[in-house]
Amino acid sequence: MPIKDKPRPPRFSLFNNILLILAGVFLFVSFILPVFSRPQVSAVPYSLFIHQVREGDVARVQVGQNQIRFQLKSDEEIGSEQVGQVFSTTPIFDLSLPNLLEEKGVEFAATPPPTNGWVSNLLGWIIPPLIFVGIFQFFVRRGGGGGGAQGMLSIGKSKAKVYVEGEAAKTTFADVAGVDEAKTELVEVVDFLKTPGRYTQIGARIPKGVLLVGPPGTGKTLLAKAVAGEAGVPFFSISGSEFVEMFVGVGSSRVRDLFEQAKKEAPCIVFIDELDAIGKSRSSSGFYGGNDEREQTLNQLLSEMDGFAAEDATVIVLAATNRPEILDPALLRPGRFDRQVLVDRPALSGREAILKIHAQTVKLGEDIDLKAIATRTPGFAGADLANLVNEAALLAARNQRESVAQADFAEAIERLVAGLEKKSRVLNDREKKIVAYHEVGHAIVGSLMPGSGRVEKISIVSRGMSALGYTLQLPEEDRFLSDETELRGQIATLLGGRSAEEIVFNSITTGASNDLQRATDLAEQMVTTFGMSKILGPLAYQQGSRAMFLNEGVPNPRRMMSEATAEAIDREVKGIVETAHQQALDTLNHNRDILENITMRLLETEAIEGKSLYQLLDQVQAAAAI
């Protein structure tokens, strides 16, 4: 777990005690003391005041906005028991009062403004600034940050979490599977951290930076922790987004602080996750207006990585990103991130090894075949497989089983691939019939296309956000290349559902919208990326290279081209899709009886899978062979 400061008992400093005492004195002098020092004055009705003025008993009057104070004459002047006393009354709107006072010879004046003593004036200038300073210190302490820094004063300090050996369950290479090539590359880093003299004595220099590149969920962060666990050195972990704040200069300050801490703990590893958050190319439009905070952070990172002295050579920077194509070239040059390690999605053997690791935490039934599960999960990353095992365990617990069965894994795979079942989404008879023919059309065409995966299940039970039915087709082996014939077969399979609707109902519905989008995208890639057009030739018409991992299957924007070239591309794409559409129509017309037979069976059972489905589709292949 991260290193944390030891808790300290709350205490007030001497400055805070003095501040509280002065604030109390200020309040006493300003508000409480004047109340006790103020002379007591009896209040009388205004009518009595006017009567005494007319009788000539009043000697002097002070007229204020909210109060009138008056003093009676002395006993030499009047014979009264209340001689010389001061009274007060509440004024009313009376414009004749000054004339009456002047007529009776009464001395009158306005009430003088209140005057404060020198103590009150002094405290009025000192206490408010002290209170402001106290409030500022309070928020500074309450907003205390990590890394030993406190509050807002630590805004330029690094927020990296520090892991050391023995504080948590140590992660090693035994906890990582499916990325054997990446582990082999990182073993060298571990060996250098353990025995640096073996390399330095012959003049070898270990890479200062190692960039882990791969799709999300493939285990880049786990690999970095495994390197730290194997080497037994401190491990600083921080995300790229934690460097950047709204204040210019904070990010670069945090980079400096991070590397200062790392140099003190050397040998150690600094791991920066999501490096693309601060490492975007400076020539791109990623920096907005005059705020160059991200660019300053990047410049500071470049300077720190290039400025290691000889004694700092055992500070190794590991970074991870799934968008290497947008990184600044200065980051990737030798001397900074010298080595790029690809952490790709695992192959069949890798998926099986990952499943074995995660399956250790759950109770497996006797019928579990992890190799069969790995075969049905092509394209799954390590995080996907971990989620798969957890979903299967949840399904087993929901069904009151004591262990996880193979059926739980099968259902979990469908959940992850197609989404959750929506049994509450009830279709009417016509819609159900249309969906059934649509899915069977996909299955029949897909079972005959070269290089296509095996159809495992057909269902008309709604799943996910919008799927009213689905056809589960899984490859029998890992494939990394596809030829033109196979790609055209994939497009024909995508159009098989729409073609079935046309043949049976002589009309089309909105259910094929996603199929059309995917078919069009694939056809456009064949023309603009893969050079599979005889008219346009082996040229790339897309802007730049496709993203290596994200948005696979979605074409990038096209390059600047002439209008004639754009029209030629559109014609070629349309021709590929229309040819595949006709191929799907011919296939379904040739197997019309089988289409009707499988659809009727599907309407009765709502789902067909396993041996019964294989037997039905074998009829299609037998008919095609005649």
ZIPE-V788417 format. One record per backbone hydrogen bond with DSSP energy under -1.0 kcal/mol. NH is the residue of the N-H (numbers start at 1). CO is the residue of the C=O. If there is no record, write none. Layout:
# ZIPE-V788417
nh: [NH & NH]
co: [CO & CO]
This chain:
# ZIPE-V788417
nh: [3 & 17 & 18 & 19 & 20 & 21 & 22 & 23 & 24 & 25 & 26 & 27 & 28 & 29 & 30 & 31 & 32 & 33 & 36 & 37 & 38 & 44 & 49 & 50 & 51 & 52 & 53 & 54 & 55 & 57 & 59 & 60 & 61 & 62 & 63 & 64 & 68 & 69 & 70 & 71 & 72 & 73 & 77 & 78 & 80 & 84 & 85 & 87 & 88 & 89 & 94 & 100 & 101 & 102 & 103 & 104 & 106 & 107 & 109 & 111 & 121 & 122 & 123 & 124 & 125 & 126 & 127 & 130 & 131 & 132 & 133 & 134 & 135 & 136 & 137 & 138 & 139 & 140 & 141 & 142 & 143 & 144 & 149 & 154 & 155 & 157 & 161 & 163 & 167 & 175 & 176 & 183 & 184 & 185 & 186 & 187 & 190 & 191 & 192 & 193 & 194 & 195 & 199 & 200 & 201 & 203 & 204 & 210 & 211 & 212 & 213 & 214 & 218 & 223 & 224 & 225 & 226 & 227 & 228 & 229 & 230 & 231 & 232 & 233 & 235 & 236 & 237 & 238 & 240 & 242 & 243 & 250 & 253 & 254 & 255 & 256 & 257 & 258 & 259 & 260 & 261 & 262 & 263 & 264 & 265 & 268 & 269 & 270 & 271 & 272 & 273 & 275 & 277 & 278 & 279 & 281 & 284 & 291 & 292 & 296 & 297 & 298 & 299 & 300 & 301 & 302 & 303 & 304 & 305 & 306 & 312 & 313 & 315 & 316 & 317 & 318 & 319 & 320 & 321 & 326 & 327 & 328 & 331 & 336 & 337 & 338 & 339 & 341 & 343 & 351 & 352 & 353 & 354 & 355 & 356 & 357 & 358 & 359 & 361 & 362 & 365 & 368 & 373 & 374 & 375 & 376 & 377 & 380 & 383 & 385 & 386 & 387 & 388 & 389 & 390 & 391 & 392 & 393 & 394 & 395 & 396 & 397 & 398 & 399 & 400 & 401 & 404 & 409 & 410 & 411 & 412 & 413 & 414 & 415 & 416 & 417 & 418 & 422 & 425 & 426 & 432 & 433 & 434 & 435 & 436 & 437 & 438 & 439 & 440 & 441 & 442 & 443 & 444 & 445 & 446 & 447 & 448 & 452 & 454 & 456 & 457 & 458 & 459 & 460 & 463 & 464 & 467 & 470 & 472 & 474 & 487 & 488 & 489 & 490 & 491 & 492 & 493 & 494 & 495 & 496 & 499 & 500 & 501 & 502 & 503 & 504 & 505 & 506 & 513 & 516 & 517 & 518 & 519 & 520 & 521 & 522 & 523 & 524 & 525 & 526 & 527 & 528 & 529 & 530 & 532 & 537 & 539 & 541 & 543 & 554 & 559 & 566 & 567 & 568 & 569 & 570 & 571 & 572 & 573 & 574 & 575 & 576 & 577 & 578 & 579 & 580 & 581 & 582 & 583 & 584 & 585 & 586 & 587 & 588 & 589 & 590 & 591 & 592 & 595 & 596 & 597 & 598 & 599 & 600 & 601 & 602 & 603 & 604 & 605 & 606 & 608 & 610 & 614 & 615 & 616 & 617 & 618 & 621 & 622 & 623 & 624 & 625]
co: [162 & 13 & 14 & 15 & 16 & 17 & 18 & 19 & 20 & 21 & 22 & 23 & 24 & 25 & 26 & 27 & 27 & 28 & 32 & 33 & 34 & 88 & 45 & 46 & 47 & 48 & 49 & 50 & 51 & 52 & 71 & 71 & 107 & 69 & 109 & 67 & 89 & 62 & 87 & 60 & 85 & 57 & 74 & 74 & 78 & 73 & 82 & 70 & 42 & 68 & 92 & 96 & 97 & 98 & 99 & 100 & 101 & 59 & 61 & 63 & 117 & 118 & 119 & 120 & 121 & 122 & 123 & 126 & 127 & 128 & 129 & 130 & 131 & 132 & 133 & 134 & 135 & 136 & 137 & 138 & 139 & 141 & 146 & 151 & 152 & 154 & 237 & 235 & 164 & 172 & 173 & 179 & 180 & 181 & 182 & 183 & 186 & 187 & 188 & 189 & 190 & 191 & 196 & 196 & 197 & 200 & 199 & 317 & 339 & 319 & 341 & 321 & 215 & 219 & 220 & 221 & 222 & 223 & 224 & 225 & 226 & 227 & 228 & 228 & 163 & 269 & 161 & 271 & 273 & 239 & 240 & 247 & 249 & 250 & 251 & 252 & 253 & 254 & 255 & 256 & 257 & 258 & 259 & 260 & 261 & 314 & 234 & 316 & 236 & 318 & 238 & 320 & 274 & 275 & 275 & 326 & 281 & 288 & 290 & 292 & 293 & 294 & 295 & 296 & 297 & 298 & 299 & 300 & 301 & 302 & 309 & 310 & 312 & 268 & 208 & 270 & 210 & 272 & 212 & 323 & 324 & 279 & 328 & 333 & 331 & 336 & 209 & 211 & 213 & 347 & 348 & 349 & 350 & 351 & 352 & 353 & 354 & 355 & 358 & 359 & 404 & 365 & 369 & 370 & 371 & 372 & 374 & 377 & 217 & 381 & 382 & 383 & 384 & 385 & 386 & 387 & 388 & 389 & 390 & 391 & 392 & 393 & 394 & 395 & 397 & 396 & 363 & 405 & 406 & 407 & 408 & 409 & 410 & 411 & 412 & 413 & 414 & 462 & 422 & 424 & 428 & 429 & 430 & 431 & 432 & 433 & 434 & 435 & 436 & 437 & 438 & 439 & 440 & 441 & 442 & 443 & 445 & 449 & 474 & 472 & 472 & 608 & 470 & 606 & 467 & 420 & 463 & 459 & 457 & 454 & 483 & 484 & 485 & 486 & 487 & 488 & 489 & 490 & 491 & 493 & 495 & 496 & 497 & 498 & 499 & 500 & 501 & 502 & 510 & 512 & 513 & 514 & 515 & 516 & 517 & 518 & 519 & 520 & 521 & 522 & 523 & 524 & 525 & 525 & 526 & 533 & 537 & 528 & 557 & 551 & 541 & 562 & 563 & 564 & 565 & 566 & 567 & 568 & 569 & 570 & 571 & 572 & 573 & 574 & 575 & 576 & 577 & 578 & 579 & 580 & 581 & 582 & 583 & 584 & 585 & 586 & 587 & 589 & 591 & 592 & 593 & 594 & 595 & 596 & 597 & 598 & 599 & 600 & 601 & 602 & 458 & 456 & 610 & 611 & 612 & 613 & 614 & 617 & 618 & 619 & 620 & 621]
